[in-house]
Amino acid sequence: MSRAKVWFLGGGPGAADLLTVRATRVLAEADIVIWGKALLTEAVVADHARADAELLPWPPATMSDIYAAYDRAKTEDLVVARLFWGDPAIFGAVRDEAREASERGVPVEVVPGVSSLGAFAAALGLELTTAPGGSPPLILAAHRDDPPAGQRIQDLAGHGATMAVFMAGKHAEQLQTELLAGGFAADTPCAVGNRVSWPDEVVVQCRLDGLAAAITAGGLERHTLVLLGPALAGEQVG
């Protein structure tokens, strides 16, 4: 019976001990482990992968190299573990890769993981779906250069919900401007998280009108998540 399979694993936000039990079991069985060096600590792989497993860090591996590993899973009867940052269901980009593996005739399974959002909320001691006076909705968004119709940050801000904005560090001034234009007040409490759960994690709380300054001053261009809105009401911010 063939053992060939590609597993897409939620690697958690970075800390090795935030992997799920299921993910560690898969890593211990995998012949090839693919992981993103910029998004996961090397400890995530080293602590759990088989000693003789082939490690394929990305980069320097390319997407062609990753797809070649899926080919080998089929032809060499291998188990491949592909680690994604956080939870693959939240901006994980797992869909295209799962399709590539499936089209090669290799069984695919996705293992959920601890999201960076969950880790950030835990670091702040927050429950994101409660606030004084009720249970506000929670909107997850990514700050993109060319967002799909109806998904602009300014449009989403108009709902007045608690917002989690991923990929928030690249254009900090633009993000602040869009949130204010969407209807959030200048004194809306915000929190900025960068590499949460890593040894060098940064967690900063501020007002919305100081958001860009907080991101820029910390040099937090990559892997930055911003929370703001009703769930942070009552938080002490500068």
ROTOR-608216 format. One record per residue (C-alpha): residue in three letters; x, y, z; residue number from 1. Coordinates in Angstrom, 2 decimals, always signed. Layout:
residues N
<rec r="Ala" east="X" north="Y" up="Z" k="NUM"/>
...
***
This chain:
residues 238
<rec r="Met" east="+0.00" north="+0.00" up="+0.00" k="1"/>
<rec r="Ser" east="+1.37" north="+3.41" up="-0.98" k="2"/>
<rec r="Arg" east="+2.38" north="+5.75" up="+1.82" k="3"/>
<rec r="Ala" east="+2.80" north="+8.75" up="-0.48" k="4"/>
<rec r="Lys" east="+1.15" north="+11.84" up="+0.95" k="5"/>
<rec r="Val" east="+1.59" north="+15.60" up="+1.22" k="6"/>
<rec r="Trp" east="+0.69" north="+17.13" up="+4.56" k="7"/>
<rec r="Phe" east="+0.14" north="+20.87" up="+4.86" k="8"/>
<rec r="Leu" east="+0.86" north="+21.74" up="+8.47" k="9"/>
<rec r="Gly" east="+0.05" north="+24.80" up="+10.51" k="10"/>
<rec r="Gly" east="+3.47" north="+25.60" up="+11.96" k="11"/>
<rec r="Gly" east="+2.19" north="+28.08" up="+14.50" k="12"/>
<rec r="Pro" east="+3.46" north="+31.65" up="+14.91" k="13"/>
<rec r="Gly" east="+7.10" north="+30.68" up="+15.36" k="14"/>
<rec r="Ala" east="+7.71" north="+29.08" up="+18.75" k="15"/>
<rec r="Ala" east="+8.58" north="+25.40" up="+18.47" k="16"/>
<rec r="Asp" east="+6.31" north="+24.41" up="+21.36" k="17"/>
<rec r="Leu" east="+3.24" north="+25.94" up="+19.71" k="18"/>
<rec r="Leu" east="+3.06" north="+23.17" up="+17.13" k="19"/>
<rec r="Thr" east="+0.09" north="+20.87" up="+17.57" k="20"/>
<rec r="Val" east="+0.52" north="+17.24" up="+18.64" k="21"/>
<rec r="Arg" east="-0.73" north="+16.11" up="+15.23" k="22"/>
<rec r="Ala" east="+1.78" north="+18.31" up="+13.41" k="23"/>
<rec r="Thr" east="+4.69" north="+16.96" up="+15.47" k="24"/>
<rec r="Arg" east="+3.58" north="+13.40" up="+14.74" k="25"/>
<rec r="Val" east="+3.55" north="+14.10" up="+11.01" k="26"/>
<rec r="Leu" east="+6.98" north="+15.77" up="+11.15" k="27"/>
<rec r="Ala" east="+8.39" north="+12.72" up="+12.90" k="28"/>
<rec r="Glu" east="+7.20" north="+10.53" up="+10.01" k="29"/>
<rec r="Ala" east="+8.01" north="+12.76" up="+7.04" k="30"/>
<rec r="Asp" east="+10.71" north="+11.96" up="+4.50" k="31"/>
<rec r="Ile" east="+10.87" north="+15.55" up="+3.24" k="32"/>
<rec r="Val" east="+10.15" north="+18.66" up="+5.33" k="33"/>
<rec r="Ile" east="+9.57" north="+21.98" up="+3.55" k="34"/>
<rec r="Trp" east="+9.59" north="+25.12" up="+5.65" k="35"/>
<rec r="Gly" east="+9.87" north="+28.89" up="+5.29" k="36"/>
<rec r="Lys" east="+13.02" north="+30.26" up="+6.94" k="37"/>
<rec r="Ala" east="+11.60" north="+33.77" up="+7.26" k="38"/>
<rec r="Leu" east="+8.42" north="+32.66" up="+9.00" k="39"/>
<rec r="Leu" east="+9.39" north="+29.80" up="+11.30" k="40"/>
<rec r="Thr" east="+12.31" north="+29.31" up="+13.64" k="41"/>
<rec r="Glu" east="+14.72" north="+26.53" up="+12.75" k="42"/>
<rec r="Ala" east="+13.83" north="+24.97" up="+16.11" k="43"/>
<rec r="Val" east="+10.37" north="+24.12" up="+14.78" k="44"/>
<rec r="Val" east="+12.01" north="+21.77" up="+12.31" k="45"/>
<rec r="Ala" east="+15.04" north="+20.62" up="+14.28" k="46"/>
<rec r="Asp" east="+13.06" north="+19.72" up="+17.40" k="47"/>
<rec r="His" east="+10.52" north="+17.52" up="+15.63" k="48"/>
<rec r="Ala" east="+11.73" north="+16.27" up="+12.23" k="49"/>
<rec r="Arg" east="+13.30" north="+12.85" up="+11.75" k="50"/>
<rec r="Ala" east="+17.10" north="+12.93" up="+12.00" k="51"/>
<rec r="Asp" east="+17.41" north="+11.52" up="+8.46" k="52"/>
<rec r="Ala" east="+14.66" north="+13.63" up="+6.93" k="53"/>
<rec r="Glu" east="+15.51" north="+15.75" up="+3.91" k="54"/>
<rec r="Leu" east="+15.06" north="+19.42" up="+4.85" k="55"/>
<rec r="Leu" east="+14.05" north="+21.84" up="+2.12" k="56"/>
<rec r="Pro" east="+14.17" north="+25.41" up="+3.45" k="57"/>
<rec r="Trp" east="+12.42" north="+28.10" up="+1.42" k="58"/>
<rec r="Pro" east="+14.38" north="+30.12" up="+0.39" k="59"/>
<rec r="Pro" east="+16.80" north="+29.12" up="-1.11" k="60"/>
<rec r="Ala" east="+14.31" north="+26.54" up="-2.45" k="61"/>
<rec r="Thr" east="+11.96" north="+27.89" up="-5.10" k="62"/>
<rec r="Met" east="+8.36" north="+26.98" up="-5.82" k="63"/>
<rec r="Ser" east="+9.67" north="+24.77" up="-8.62" k="64"/>
<rec r="Asp" east="+11.72" north="+22.88" up="-6.05" k="65"/>
<rec r="Ile" east="+8.67" north="+22.51" up="-3.82" k="66"/>
<rec r="Tyr" east="+6.54" north="+21.16" up="-6.68" k="67"/>
<rec r="Ala" east="+9.38" north="+18.79" up="-7.57" k="68"/>
<rec r="Ala" east="+9.13" north="+17.40" up="-4.03" k="69"/>
<rec r="Tyr" east="+5.44" north="+16.70" up="-4.66" k="70"/>
<rec r="Asp" east="+6.45" north="+14.84" up="-7.84" k="71"/>
<rec r="Arg" east="+8.88" north="+12.76" up="-5.80" k="72"/>
<rec r="Ala" east="+6.20" north="+11.97" up="-3.24" k="73"/>
<rec r="Lys" east="+4.33" north="+10.21" up="-6.04" k="74"/>
<rec r="Thr" east="+7.24" north="+8.54" up="-7.84" k="75"/>
<rec r="Glu" east="+9.33" north="+7.59" up="-4.76" k="76"/>
<rec r="Asp" east="+6.43" north="+6.85" up="-2.37" k="77"/>
<rec r="Leu" east="+7.41" north="+9.57" up="+0.09" k="78"/>
<rec r="Val" east="+5.68" north="+11.52" up="+2.84" k="79"/>
<rec r="Val" east="+6.14" north="+15.28" up="+2.50" k="80"/>
<rec r="Ala" east="+5.43" north="+17.74" up="+5.31" k="81"/>
<rec r="Arg" east="+4.95" north="+21.33" up="+4.13" k="82"/>
<rec r="Leu" east="+5.01" north="+23.77" up="+7.06" k="83"/>
<rec r="Phe" east="+3.04" north="+26.98" up="+6.80" k="84"/>
<rec r="Trp" east="+3.25" north="+29.87" up="+9.25" k="85"/>
<rec r="Gly" east="+0.39" north="+30.06" up="+11.76" k="86"/>
<rec r="Asp" east="-2.80" north="+28.38" up="+10.56" k="87"/>
<rec r="Pro" east="-2.98" north="+27.49" up="+6.84" k="88"/>
<rec r="Ala" east="-6.62" north="+28.63" up="+6.79" k="89"/>
<rec r="Ile" east="-5.68" north="+32.26" up="+7.52" k="90"/>
<rec r="Phe" east="-3.72" north="+33.81" up="+4.65" k="91"/>
<rec r="Gly" east="-1.86" north="+30.53" up="+4.35" k="92"/>
<rec r="Ala" east="-1.80" north="+30.32" up="+0.53" k="93"/>
<rec r="Val" east="-2.39" north="+26.59" up="+0.87" k="94"/>
<rec r="Arg" east="-5.02" north="+26.24" up="-1.86" k="95"/>
<rec r="Asp" east="-2.72" north="+26.45" up="-4.88" k="96"/>
<rec r="Glu" east="-0.15" north="+24.06" up="-3.45" k="97"/>
<rec r="Ala" east="-2.80" north="+21.55" up="-2.39" k="98"/>
<rec r="Arg" east="-4.17" north="+21.61" up="-5.93" k="99"/>
<rec r="Glu" east="-0.68" north="+21.03" up="-7.36" k="100"/>
<rec r="Ala" east="-0.18" north="+18.00" up="-5.12" k="101"/>
<rec r="Ser" east="-3.64" north="+16.60" up="-5.84" k="102"/>
<rec r="Glu" east="-3.16" north="+16.97" up="-9.59" k="103"/>
<rec r="Arg" east="-0.09" north="+14.75" up="-9.24" k="104"/>
<rec r="Gly" east="-2.28" north="+12.04" up="-7.75" k="105"/>
<rec r="Val" east="-0.89" north="+12.44" up="-4.23" k="106"/>
<rec r="Pro" east="-3.29" north="+12.39" up="-1.25" k="107"/>
<rec r="Val" east="-3.38" north="+15.69" up="+0.64" k="108"/>
<rec r="Glu" east="-4.32" north="+16.56" up="+4.21" k="109"/>
<rec r="Val" east="-4.28" north="+19.90" up="+6.03" k="110"/>
<rec r="Val" east="-3.50" north="+20.17" up="+9.74" k="111"/>
<rec r="Pro" east="-4.67" north="+23.38" up="+11.43" k="112"/>
<rec r="Gly" east="-2.27" north="+25.35" up="+13.58" k="113"/>
<rec r="Val" east="-2.06" north="+28.11" up="+16.16" k="114"/>
<rec r="Ser" east="-2.55" north="+31.35" up="+14.26" k="115"/>
<rec r="Ser" east="-0.42" north="+34.44" up="+14.77" k="116"/>
<rec r="Leu" east="-3.68" north="+36.19" up="+15.60" k="117"/>
<rec r="Gly" east="-4.37" north="+33.79" up="+18.46" k="118"/>
<rec r="Ala" east="-0.81" north="+34.16" up="+19.74" k="119"/>
<rec r="Phe" east="-1.05" north="+37.96" up="+19.58" k="120"/>
<rec r="Ala" east="-4.38" north="+38.05" up="+21.43" k="121"/>
<rec r="Ala" east="-2.90" north="+35.77" up="+24.09" k="122"/>
<rec r="Ala" east="+0.12" north="+38.06" up="+24.49" k="123"/>
<rec r="Leu" east="-2.26" north="+40.96" up="+25.04" k="124"/>
<rec r="Gly" east="-4.59" north="+38.98" up="+27.31" k="125"/>
<rec r="Leu" east="-7.52" north="+39.79" up="+25.03" k="126"/>
<rec r="Glu" east="-10.66" north="+38.01" up="+23.91" k="127"/>
<rec r="Leu" east="-11.27" north="+39.41" up="+20.47" k="128"/>
<rec r="Thr" east="-15.01" north="+38.82" up="+20.20" k="129"/>
<rec r="Thr" east="-16.08" north="+40.59" up="+23.39" k="130"/>
<rec r="Ala" east="-16.03" north="+44.24" up="+24.34" k="131"/>
<rec r="Pro" east="-17.75" north="+46.48" up="+26.87" k="132"/>
<rec r="Gly" east="-21.42" north="+46.46" up="+26.00" k="133"/>
<rec r="Gly" east="-21.56" north="+43.52" up="+23.63" k="134"/>
<rec r="Ser" east="-19.90" north="+41.10" up="+21.24" k="135"/>
<rec r="Pro" east="-18.60" north="+43.02" up="+18.20" k="136"/>
<rec r="Pro" east="-17.80" north="+41.20" up="+14.97" k="137"/>
<rec r="Leu" east="-14.19" north="+40.48" up="+14.09" k="138"/>
<rec r="Ile" east="-12.85" north="+41.26" up="+10.62" k="139"/>
<rec r="Leu" east="-9.65" north="+39.66" up="+9.32" k="140"/>
<rec r="Ala" east="-7.98" north="+41.58" up="+6.52" k="141"/>
<rec r="Ala" east="-4.63" north="+41.86" up="+4.78" k="142"/>
<rec r="His" east="-3.14" north="+45.19" up="+3.77" k="143"/>
<rec r="Arg" east="-2.55" north="+44.61" up="+0.07" k="144"/>
<rec r="Asp" east="-1.29" north="+46.94" up="-2.64" k="145"/>
<rec r="Asp" east="-4.17" north="+45.95" up="-4.95" k="146"/>
<rec r="Pro" east="-7.03" north="+44.50" up="-2.89" k="147"/>
<rec r="Pro" east="-10.08" north="+42.83" up="-4.49" k="148"/>
<rec r="Ala" east="-13.22" north="+44.93" up="-4.84" k="149"/>
<rec r="Gly" east="-14.95" north="+45.49" up="-1.50" k="150"/>
<rec r="Gln" east="-11.89" north="+44.49" up="+0.52" k="151"/>
<rec r="Arg" east="-10.15" north="+47.83" up="+0.82" k="152"/>
<rec r="Ile" east="-9.11" north="+48.61" up="+4.39" k="153"/>
<rec r="Gln" east="-11.07" north="+51.86" up="+4.26" k="154"/>
<rec r="Asp" east="-14.26" north="+50.02" up="+3.29" k="155"/>
<rec r="Leu" east="-13.81" north="+47.37" up="+5.98" k="156"/>
<rec r="Ala" east="-13.08" north="+50.00" up="+8.61" k="157"/>
<rec r="Gly" east="-16.51" north="+51.48" up="+8.00" k="158"/>
<rec r="His" east="-18.13" north="+48.54" up="+9.82" k="159"/>
<rec r="Gly" east="-16.71" north="+49.67" up="+13.15" k="160"/>
<rec r="Ala" east="-15.80" north="+46.07" up="+14.04" k="161"/>
<rec r="Thr" east="-12.68" north="+44.85" up="+15.75" k="162"/>
<rec r="Met" east="-10.12" north="+44.45" up="+12.97" k="163"/>
<rec r="Ala" east="-7.04" north="+42.29" up="+12.61" k="164"/>
<rec r="Val" east="-4.87" north="+43.56" up="+9.76" k="165"/>
<rec r="Phe" east="-2.19" north="+41.17" up="+8.56" k="166"/>
<rec r="Met" east="+0.86" north="+42.23" up="+6.51" k="167"/>
<rec r="Ala" east="+0.45" north="+45.64" up="+8.09" k="168"/>
<rec r="Gly" east="+4.01" north="+46.93" up="+8.21" k="169"/>
<rec r="Lys" east="+4.86" north="+47.67" up="+4.59" k="170"/>
<rec r="His" east="+2.84" north="+50.88" up="+4.11" k="171"/>
<rec r="Ala" east="+2.19" north="+52.09" up="+7.64" k="172"/>
<rec r="Glu" east="+1.22" north="+55.66" up="+6.78" k="173"/>
<rec r="Gln" east="-1.22" north="+54.47" up="+4.13" k="174"/>
<rec r="Leu" east="-2.77" north="+51.98" up="+6.53" k="175"/>
<rec r="Gln" east="-3.29" north="+54.62" up="+9.20" k="176"/>
<rec r="Thr" east="-4.83" north="+56.99" up="+6.67" k="177"/>
<rec r="Glu" east="-7.22" north="+54.35" up="+5.36" k="178"/>
<rec r="Leu" east="-8.37" north="+53.33" up="+8.86" k="179"/>
<rec r="Leu" east="-9.06" north="+56.95" up="+9.80" k="180"/>
<rec r="Ala" east="-10.84" north="+57.62" up="+6.50" k="181"/>
<rec r="Gly" east="-13.00" north="+54.55" up="+7.10" k="182"/>
<rec r="Gly" east="-14.42" north="+56.01" up="+10.29" k="183"/>
<rec r="Phe" east="-12.20" north="+54.98" up="+13.18" k="184"/>
<rec r="Ala" east="-11.48" north="+57.84" up="+15.59" k="185"/>
<rec r="Ala" east="-7.95" north="+59.13" up="+16.08" k="186"/>
<rec r="Asp" east="-7.91" north="+57.83" up="+19.67" k="187"/>
<rec r="Thr" east="-8.98" north="+54.28" up="+18.75" k="188"/>
<rec r="Pro" east="-6.78" north="+51.86" up="+20.72" k="189"/>
<rec r="Cys" east="-4.43" north="+49.78" up="+18.57" k="190"/>
<rec r="Ala" east="-1.88" north="+47.05" up="+19.18" k="191"/>
<rec r="Val" east="+1.03" north="+46.17" up="+16.90" k="192"/>
<rec r="Gly" east="+2.55" north="+42.68" up="+17.01" k="193"/>
<rec r="Asn" east="+5.72" north="+41.60" up="+15.25" k="194"/>
<rec r="Arg" east="+7.15" north="+38.06" up="+15.38" k="195"/>
<rec r="Val" east="+4.92" north="+37.21" up="+18.32" k="196"/>
<rec r="Ser" east="+6.12" north="+34.11" up="+20.23" k="197"/>
<rec r="Trp" east="+9.69" north="+34.51" up="+18.87" k="198"/>
<rec r="Pro" east="+12.47" north="+35.46" up="+21.32" k="199"/>
<rec r="Asp" east="+12.61" north="+38.93" up="+19.75" k="200"/>
<rec r="Glu" east="+8.86" north="+39.52" up="+19.63" k="201"/>
<rec r="Val" east="+7.62" north="+43.11" up="+19.70" k="202"/>
<rec r="Val" east="+4.22" north="+44.11" up="+21.11" k="203"/>
<rec r="Val" east="+3.33" north="+47.81" up="+21.11" k="204"/>
<rec r="Gln" east="+0.09" north="+49.53" up="+22.08" k="205"/>
<rec r="Cys" east="-0.80" north="+52.96" up="+20.74" k="206"/>
<rec r="Arg" east="-3.60" north="+55.22" up="+19.50" k="207"/>
<rec r="Leu" east="-4.60" north="+55.00" up="+15.87" k="208"/>
<rec r="Asp" east="-3.13" north="+58.44" up="+15.15" k="209"/>
<rec r="Gly" east="+0.23" north="+57.10" up="+16.35" k="210"/>
<rec r="Leu" east="+0.07" north="+53.77" up="+14.52" k="211"/>
<rec r="Ala" east="+2.38" north="+54.63" up="+11.63" k="212"/>
<rec r="Ala" east="+4.93" north="+56.14" up="+13.98" k="213"/>
<rec r="Ala" east="+4.89" north="+53.03" up="+16.19" k="214"/>
<rec r="Ile" east="+5.46" north="+50.72" up="+13.21" k="215"/>
<rec r="Thr" east="+8.14" north="+52.93" up="+11.64" k="216"/>
<rec r="Ala" east="+10.01" north="+53.58" up="+14.88" k="217"/>
<rec r="Gly" east="+10.28" north="+49.87" up="+15.54" k="218"/>
<rec r="Gly" east="+11.33" north="+49.03" up="+12.00" k="219"/>
<rec r="Leu" east="+8.44" north="+46.57" up="+11.86" k="220"/>
<rec r="Glu" east="+8.06" north="+46.20" up="+8.11" k="221"/>
<rec r="Arg" east="+7.70" north="+42.42" up="+7.95" k="222"/>
<rec r="His" east="+5.43" north="+39.92" up="+9.70" k="223"/>
<rec r="Thr" east="+3.45" north="+42.66" up="+11.43" k="224"/>
<rec r="Leu" east="-0.12" north="+42.32" up="+12.63" k="225"/>
<rec r="Val" east="-2.30" north="+45.20" up="+13.81" k="226"/>
<rec r="Leu" east="-5.35" north="+44.91" up="+16.05" k="227"/>
<rec r="Leu" east="-7.76" north="+47.76" up="+16.68" k="228"/>
<rec r="Gly" east="-11.34" north="+48.49" up="+17.55" k="229"/>
<rec r="Pro" east="-13.92" north="+47.59" up="+20.20" k="230"/>
<rec r="Ala" east="-12.14" north="+44.54" up="+21.64" k="231"/>
<rec r="Leu" east="-9.31" north="+46.82" up="+22.75" k="232"/>
<rec r="Ala" east="-11.62" north="+49.31" up="+24.46" k="233"/>
<rec r="Gly" east="-10.32" north="+50.16" up="+27.92" k="234"/>
<rec r="Glu" east="-6.74" north="+49.20" up="+27.08" k="235"/>
<rec r="Gln" east="-4.14" north="+51.71" up="+28.26" k="236"/>
<rec r="Val" east="-2.43" north="+53.17" up="+25.23" k="237"/>
<rec r="Gly" east="-0.11" north="+56.08" up="+24.69" k="238"/>
***
